[in-house]
Amino acid sequence: MPLRCVKIKTSQTPAVDTPLRPAYTAAVRIEVNGEARELPDGATVASLLAELGVGGARVAVEHNRTIVPRSEHGTVRLAEGDKLEVVTFVGGG
């Protein structure tokens, strides 16, 4: 079964405070798939993926035009003005 690459829709995953993500004061503004987003200071690629609901999925992440290996998702910190592209893979034909 061939795989195809699909850009996730960030507008369907609003940034809201939940028990898993407490309220915060310091924030960084980034762009994900062309849409503005605000995250807590110190956020990582892994925490962004979890917030988008694709933390466990097969995804590819481009951070400021550089591919981020899965092994580095937890260590790459996001900063003000960063631009990310996040795509997930789905099966089908």
C-alpha positions as CSV (number, residue, x, y, z in Angstrom):
1,M,0.0,0.0,0.0
2,P,1.6,3.3,-1.0
3,L,2.1,6.1,1.6
4,R,1.3,9.7,0.9
5,C,2.4,12.7,2.7
6,V,-0.3,15.0,4.2
7,K,0.3,18.4,5.9
8,I,-1.6,18.5,9.2
9,K,-4.2,21.2,9.8
10,T,-3.1,23.2,12.9
11,S,-6.3,25.2,13.0
12,Q,-8.2,22.1,14.1
13,T,-6.0,21.9,17.2
14,P,-6.5,25.1,19.2
15,A,-3.9,26.0,21.9
16,V,-5.9,25.7,25.1
17,D,-4.9,25.2,28.7
18,T,-5.4,21.6,29.9
19,P,-4.3,19.7,33.0
20,L,-1.5,18.4,30.8
21,R,-0.4,21.9,29.9
22,P,-0.7,24.4,32.7
23,A,-1.3,28.1,32.2
24,Y,1.9,30.0,31.4
25,T,3.0,33.5,31.1
26,A,6.2,33.4,29.0
27,A,5.5,32.5,25.4
28,V,7.1,32.2,22.0
29,R,5.4,32.9,18.8
30,I,6.1,30.5,16.0
31,E,4.6,29.5,12.6
32,V,3.4,25.9,12.0
33,N,2.4,25.0,8.4
34,G,1.9,28.7,7.7
35,E,-0.3,29.5,10.7
36,A,0.7,31.6,13.7
37,R,0.9,29.7,17.0
38,E,1.9,30.6,20.6
39,L,3.7,28.1,22.8
40,P,5.2,28.2,26.3
41,D,8.8,29.3,26.5
42,G,11.0,26.2,26.5
43,A,8.7,24.2,24.2
44,T,10.3,21.5,22.1
45,V,9.4,19.9,18.8
46,A,8.1,16.9,20.8
47,S,5.8,19.1,23.0
48,L,4.5,20.8,19.9
49,L,3.7,17.4,18.2
50,A,1.9,16.3,21.4
51,E,-0.2,19.5,21.4
52,L,-1.1,19.0,17.8
53,G,-2.2,15.4,18.6
54,V,0.4,13.7,16.4
55,G,3.0,12.9,19.0
56,G,2.8,9.1,18.4
57,A,2.3,9.3,14.6
58,R,4.8,8.9,11.8
59,V,5.6,12.6,11.1
60,A,8.3,14.6,9.4
61,V,9.3,17.9,10.9
62,E,11.1,20.7,9.2
63,H,12.4,23.4,11.6
64,N,13.7,26.6,9.9
65,R,14.2,24.6,6.7
66,T,16.1,21.8,8.3
67,I,14.7,18.3,8.9
68,V,14.6,17.3,12.6
69,P,15.4,13.6,13.1
70,R,12.9,11.9,15.4
71,S,15.7,11.2,17.9
72,E,16.0,15.0,18.4
73,H,12.3,15.9,18.8
74,G,12.7,16.1,22.6
75,T,15.8,18.2,22.6
76,V,15.2,20.8,19.8
77,R,13.8,23.9,21.6
78,L,11.5,26.3,19.8
79,A,12.3,30.0,19.8
80,E,10.5,33.2,18.8
81,G,9.9,33.4,15.0
82,D,10.7,29.8,14.2
83,K,9.0,28.3,11.2
84,L,8.0,24.7,11.1
85,E,6.4,22.4,8.6
86,V,4.8,19.3,10.0
87,V,3.5,16.5,7.8
88,T,2.2,13.0,8.7
89,F,2.0,10.0,6.5
90,V,-1.2,8.1,5.7
91,G,-1.7,4.9,3.8
92,G,-4.0,4.5,0.9
93,G,-4.0,4.8,-2.8
